[in-house]
Amino acid sequence: MNWYLHVLKNYATFSGRARRKEYWMFFLFNILISYGLEGVAIALGENGGIIFLIVATLYMLASIIPSLAIAVRRMHDVGKDWWYI
């Protein structure tokens, strides 16, 4: 969880490097949170689920910039340019 929070603290830092563990732990927690919110939305049905579906959509939109930033830093770590993403 510390790796996930570390990426969120550096959410707009496109310079530097990201180690393999940092990248994959962020990816893992990002997927778990997204699927968890969507799973709750599906389990609640139409009335209560719409709120969780909106929250899941907002979370996914909010995690676009940190995901791009960590991907760019990971490419720098393996010696590639950012456009390999």
Disulfide bonds with the S-S distance in Angstrom:
none
